[in-house]
Amino acid sequence: TEQLDPLSPRTKTQAAWNLYQGRRFDEAHKRAREVLELSPNYPTGHMQMAASLWGMPRYEEALPYFVRFNDLIPDSGMPIYLLCFELVKLGRRDEAADLLNRLNSIAKECYVKPYFLAMAHTALERFDEAFDYYEMALDDDEPWMVWFGTDPMLEKLRRDRRYVGIL
């Protein structure tokens, strides 16, 4: 689809996401840069830039992009869980825990995808709660579960028998 619409931030974002999931972080980074050149305030362009840098791993460089993604879509599950992973990598667990608490509060007021809640719990290594949410996401046929087997952020779960069971 990128060849059909080379100026679309959405198609470049999808290409970047697929490259990230395939651990082709340099190529994902290139696509994310192209997205932000086309549309500097495109939220998922910032997410893709952050994720590709996170995967390289260039955590300090990724932080402003994770923060900007969160600022562009405030109180949303995906930016919050991604920022949780980033803050944990930077040794800022207390801030990540505060974000998880914020996400849990949001979930009491409105719907938050169980997959996003699971990911935030995974970031903080709260695996029992995370797996409860992954099971909910699976039961709900949550589309985001398609990435459960490939997401680089889930590396710490891969040896857990529950992970294999969900796959």
N, C-alpha and C positions, 0 to 999 in steps of 0.2 A: 504493500500500500504506500510505502514511502516514495517509491518511484512514480506512482500515479499522482501524488500530491506532495512534491518535495518542499513546498513552503508551509506546510501545515505543522504547527507545533505539536499537535496531537499525534500525528503519525511518527514524527521524530521521537516523541516521548515514548511511544509504544516500542519503537525500535530500541531505544536506550534501555527500557525496562527489560526487554527480552535479552539484550546483551548482558545486563547486570545479572539476571537470573542464571545466565550461562557462564558467569564469572569471567566475562570478557570486559573487565572494568575499564581498560584504556579506551576501547571502542565505545563503550557506554558513555564515558566521559566526553568523548568527541561529539557524540550525538547530543548530549545534554548541553554542551557549549553552543551547538548550533541552535537548539531550542531557545536558549536565552538570548542569542544574537537576534533571532527573529522576533521574540516577544519577551522582553526583560522582566515582565511581571507575571508571566505564566507560572502559576503555582507549581505544577508538576515538573516544570523545567528545573526549578530549584530543588525539588525532591530528587530528580534524576541526577543532578550535579552532586548533591549531597551523598546519595547512595553510591555513585561510582567512586567518589573520593573515599568514602568509608571502606569500600571493598579493596582499595589499593594497598594498604591502608594509610590514608592521609587524614587522620581524624581532626586535627586542628584546622585544616583547610575546609573540612566538611561542615564544621559547626555553623558558620554564618548562613550556609544554604539550608541546613535543617531549621534554624531559627526563622529564616525568612519564609520558608514553606509553612511553618506553624503560624507566623504572623499573617500570612495571606489567607489562611483558612483556620481561623481561631476556633478553639473548642471542638476540633474534629479529631476523630480517632486515629487516622493514619499519621498525620503530622505529629501527634503526641507520642504514639508508640515509637516512631522513628527517632524522635528526639530523646526518648528514654534510652534506646540503644546507644545513641551517640554519647549522652552524658555518662552512662556507665563506662564506656570505653575511655572516656577522659578522666575517670576516677571521681566523678561528681554524682555518686550514688544517692546522696540525700536529695539533690535536685530532681533526679530521675524518680525517686520515690514520691516526691511531692507531685510530680506530673501524673504518676500513676493514680495517686489519691484524687487528683483533679479529674482524671478520666473516669474513675469509679463514681465520682459525684455526678458528672455529666450523665453517666449511664442510668442514674436513678431518676433523672429528669426527662431524658429522651433516649431514643434508641441509639445504641452504639453496637456496631457489628461485633459479634463474639470473637471473630478472628483478630480484630484490632485489640480487644481486651486481652486476648491470649498472648499476642505479641508483646504488649507492654509488660505483662507478668513475666514472660520469658526473658525480656531484657534485664529484669531485676532478679532473675534466677528463682522466681517463685513458681517452680515447675508444676506442683500439684494443682494450683489454681489455673495455671496456663493450660494444662491438659484438660481440665474441666471445661474451659472455654473452647478449646479446639474440638472437643467432643460435641459441644453445643453447635459450633459452626458446621461440623460434619452432619449432625442431625438436621440442621436447617438448610442443607444443600448450599451453604455459603460459597459463592463463586470464588472468593479469595483463597479458598482451600486448594485451588489448583496450583498455587505457588508453595504449598507446604513442603513438597518434596525437593524443591530447588532453591528456596530463599537462602542466601548466604548467611543471613542473620540467625538462622536456626541451627547452625553448626553444633552448638552445645547440646542440642536435643538428640542428635542422630544416634547416639548409643543407648538411648533410653528405650526400653521395650515398648512403652506406650507410643512412642513415635512410630516405630515399625508397625505396631498394631493399627494405627490410624492410616498409615500408607496403604 
